[in-house]
């Protein structure tokens, strides 16, 4: 009886070793698969700005066609920069320099990679009003018409660099105005409502932007140049991204668009219920341009 128990114990021990070895092999195989998958996973920050939604979906479509797994994370600008700093996301496709996002460059230049390359070289930022407000053409005219605008500048996301520059502008020009934060969609909706009723509104905006194709707006002169002259749009990545994704980093550096191209992309994206579908249609019609970036 004892001998039988010994033999049974030995058989059981051998079986357990075999099972554990098999499980270990499966775990190693699974971990290998996960490692292989993670090598292809890229997280891109998305902000609710028309051009940002357009380019993030465009790059999602391009990269997924090349075998990458791309996740878009909806964040505001401040959260985007913090997530790049900690490595929680990989990429932000929209950094405006030298003025709008200068504060983020100063704060994170040692812990985030800001590209020297630019994908758009003729951007403009400033306060806009409807063109039918013929008496208001400069920021210096605003205080004179403070009651017309009820002392309000309708703004967008609180973390946006443009909002911080607008706060500085209020100080520079001693404007008797309050900057009201909201979101880009809410700001655009308010602009549309005011223009429909031919009412006054002033808001910070930028070009390229699809809103200029929808409404007749004009930038106010900025004699003190608080908003700066021409802005260029860069991308930023977490430290180590270039080493982890050298191919994608090269594609981002090759990326260039002009006013017409970004305007058409925005139109395609906004015309579809799913932005990604619009981006894919635009890519199909602009494959030669895409090939210049990725081949």
C-alpha positions in Angstrom: 0.0 0.0 0.0 2.8 2.4 0.9 4.7 1.5 -2.3 1.5 2.2 -4.3 1.1 5.6 -2.6 4.8 6.4 -3.4 4.3 5.5 -7.1 1.1 7.5 -7.2 2.8 10.5 -5.6 5.6 10.3 -8.1 3.2 10.1 -11.1 1.3 13.1 -9.7 4.5 15.1 -9.3 5.6 14.4 -12.8 2.2 15.4 -14.2 2.3 18.7 -12.2 5.7 19.5 -13.6 4.5 18.8 -17.1 1.4 21.0 -16.6 3.4 23.8 -15.1 6.0 23.6 -17.9 3.2 23.7 -20.5 1.6 26.7 -18.8 4.9 28.4 -18.6 5.5 27.9 -22.3 2.0 29.3 -23.0 2.7 32.3 -20.9 6.0 32.9 -22.6 4.3 32.6 -26.0 1.5 34.9 -24.9 3.9 37.5 -23.4 5.8 37.3 -26.7 2.6 38.0 -28.6 1.8 40.9 -26.3 5.3 42.3 -26.7 5.0 42.1 -30.4 1.6 43.8 -30.3 2.8 46.6 -28.0 5.6 47.3 -30.5 2.9 48.3 -32.9 0.6 50.2 -30.5 0.7 54.0 -30.7 -1.5 56.4 -28.6 -2.2 59.8 -30.1 -3.7 62.7 -28.2 -6.8 64.3 -29.8 -8.2 67.7 -29.0 -11.7 68.8 -30.1 -10.3 71.3 -32.7 -11.5 70.9 -36.2 -8.0 70.5 -37.8 -6.8 68.3 -34.9 -9.7 65.9 -35.3 -8.9 65.8 -39.1 -5.2 65.1 -38.8 -5.4 62.6 -35.9 -7.9 60.6 -37.9 -5.8 60.9 -41.0 -2.8 59.5 -39.3 -4.8 56.8 -37.6 -5.9 55.6 -41.0 -2.4 55.9 -42.5 -0.7 54.1 -39.6 -3.3 51.3 -39.3 -3.0 50.7 -43.0 0.7 50.1 -42.3 -0.1 47.6 -39.5 0.0 49.8 -36.5 -2.6 49.7 -33.8 -3.6 53.4 -33.1 -5.7 54.7 -30.2 -6.9 58.3 -30.1 -7.2 59.7 -26.6 -9.4 62.8 -26.2 -7.7 65.3 -24.0 -7.3 69.0 -23.6 -4.0 70.7 -24.3 -2.8 70.8 -20.7 -3.6 67.2 -20.1 -2.0 66.3 -23.4 1.3 67.8 -22.4 1.3 66.2 -19.0 0.6 62.8 -20.5 3.5 63.3 -23.0 5.7 64.2 -20.0 4.8 61.0 -18.1 4.9 58.8 -21.2 1.2 57.9 -20.9 0.6 58.9 -24.5 3.0 58.8 -27.5 2.2 61.7 -29.7 0.6 65.1 -30.0 0.2 66.2 -33.6 -0.4 69.9 -33.0 2.0 72.3 -31.3 1.8 75.9 -32.3 5.1 77.9 -32.2 6.7 80.3 -31.6 3.9 82.0 -29.6 0.7 80.0 -28.9 2.3 77.0 -27.1 5.5 78.7 -26.0 4.6 78.1 -22.4 4.4 74.3 -22.9 7.8 74.4 -24.8 9.4 76.2 -21.9 7.9 73.9 -19.2 8.5 70.5 -21.0 11.4 71.1 -23.3 13.6 68.7 -21.2 11.0 65.9 -20.9 9.1 66.0 -24.2 10.5 65.9 -27.7 9.3 68.9 -29.7 9.9 68.3 -33.4 12.0 70.8 -35.4 10.0 69.8 -38.5 6.7 71.5 -39.1 3.7 70.2 -41.0 2.0 73.6 -41.6 4.0 76.8 -42.1 1.4 79.5 -42.6 -0.8 79.5 -39.5 -2.4 82.6 -38.1 -4.0 83.3 -34.7 -5.9 86.3 -33.5 -9.3 87.7 -32.5 -12.0 87.6 -35.1 -15.3 89.4 -35.6 -17.9 89.1 -38.3 -17.0 91.1 -41.4 -20.3 93.1 -41.2 -18.9 94.9 -38.1 -17.3 97.6 -40.2 -16.5 99.8 -37.3 -14.3 97.2 -35.5 -11.1 96.5 -37.3 -8.4 96.5 -34.6 -8.1 95.2 -31.1 -7.6 98.8 -30.1 -11.2 99.4 -31.3 -12.7 97.0 -28.8 -12.9 99.1 -25.7 -14.7 101.8 -27.7 -17.4 99.2 -28.5 -17.3 97.3 -25.2 -21.1 97.5 -24.7 -21.7 96.2 -28.2 -20.0 92.9 -27.2 -21.3 93.1 -23.6 -17.6 93.0 -22.5 -17.2 89.4 -23.4 -14.7 87.5 -25.6 -16.1 84.0 -26.3 -13.3 81.5 -25.9 -12.5 77.8 -26.2 -10.8 75.2 -24.0 -9.2 76.7 -20.8 -5.9 74.7 -21.4 -5.4 75.9 -24.9 -2.3 78.1 -25.5 -4.4 80.5 -27.5 -6.5 81.1 -24.4 -3.4 82.0 -22.4 -2.2 84.4 -25.1 -5.7 86.0 -25.2 -5.5 86.6 -21.4 -2.1 88.3 -22.0 -3.7 90.3 -24.9 -6.4 91.6 -22.6 -3.7 92.8 -20.2 -1.5 94.3 -23.0 -4.4 96.3 -24.4 -6.0 97.1 -21.1 -9.3 95.7 -22.5 -12.4 96.0 -20.4 -13.4 92.5 -21.4 -13.7 89.1 -19.8 -12.6 85.9 -21.6 -15.2 83.2 -21.3 -13.8 79.7 -21.6 -15.9 76.9 -23.2 -14.9 74.5 -25.9 -14.2 74.9 -29.6 -17.5 73.3 -30.6 -19.4 75.6 -28.2 -17.5 78.7 -29.4 -18.2 77.8 -33.1 -21.8 77.2 -32.3 -22.1 80.7 -30.7 -20.3 82.3 -33.6 -22.8 80.7 -36.0 -25.8 81.8 -33.9 -24.6 85.4 -33.7 -23.9 85.6 -37.4 -27.3 84.1 -38.3 -28.9 87.0 -36.4 -26.2 89.5 -37.6 -25.2 90.2 -34.0 -21.7 91.1 -32.7 -19.3 88.6 -31.4 -15.5 88.5 -30.8 -13.6 85.3 -30.4 -10.0 83.9 -30.7 -9.6 81.8 -33.8 -6.9 80.5 -36.0 -6.2 79.6 -39.6 -6.3 76.9 -41.0 -9.9 76.4 -39.9 -13.0 75.3 -41.7 -15.1 78.0 -40.1 -13.7 80.6 -42.5 -15.4 78.6 -45.4 -18.7 78.8 -43.5 -18.7 82.4 -42.3 -17.3 85.7 -43.4 -15.0 86.6 -40.6 -12.0 88.9 -40.3 -9.0 89.0 -38.0 -8.6 92.2 -36.0 -5.3 94.1 -36.4 -2.9 93.4 -33.5 -0.6 96.4 -33.4 1.3 95.1 -30.3 1.7 91.7 -32.0 0.7 89.8 -28.9 -0.5 86.9 -31.0 2.7 87.0 -33.1 3.1 86.8 -36.8 3.1 83.6 -38.7 2.8 80.5 -36.5 4.1 77.1 -37.5 2.6 73.8 -36.4 4.9 71.1 -35.1 4.3 67.7 -33.5 5.6 66.4 -30.2 6.4 62.9 -28.9 7.3 61.3 -25.6 10.9 60.8 -24.9 12.1 57.6 -26.5 9.4 57.5 -29.2 11.9 58.1 -32.0 13.9 55.1 -30.8 10.8 52.9 -30.4 9.2 54.0 -33.7 12.0 55.3 -36.1 9.9 54.6 -39.2 6.9 56.5 -37.9 9.1 59.3 -36.6 10.5 59.8 -40.1 7.0 59.9 -41.6 6.0 62.6 -39.1 9.1 64.6 -40.1 8.2 64.3 -43.8 4.6 65.4 -43.3 3.7 68.7 -45.0 0.3 70.3 -45.8 -0.9 73.6 -47.3 -4.1 75.6 -46.8 -6.0 73.8 -49.5 -5.0 70.3 -48.4 -5.9 70.8 -44.7 -9.1 72.7 -45.7 -10.2 69.8 -47.9 -9.3 67.2 -45.3 -11.4 69.1 -42.7 -14.3 69.2 -45.1 -14.1 65.4 -45.8 -13.9 64.6 -42.1 -16.7 66.9 -41.1 -19.0 65.6 -43.9 -19.0 62.0 -42.6 -20.8 60.7 -39.5 -17.5 58.9 -38.5 -14.4 61.2 -38.9 -12.2 58.2 -39.7 -14.4 57.5 -42.8 -13.9 61.0 -44.1 -10.2 60.8 -43.5 -10.0 57.5 -45.4 -11.8 59.0 -48.4 -9.5 62.0 -48.4 -6.5 59.7 -48.3 -7.8 57.7 -51.3 -7.9 60.9 -53.3 -4.5 62.1 -52.1 -2.4 59.0 -52.1 0.4 60.6 -54.0 0.8 63.1 -51.3 0.7 60.4 -48.6 3.3 58.4 -50.5 5.7 61.4 -50.3 5.5 61.2 -46.5 5.8 57.5 -45.9 7.9 56.2 -48.7 
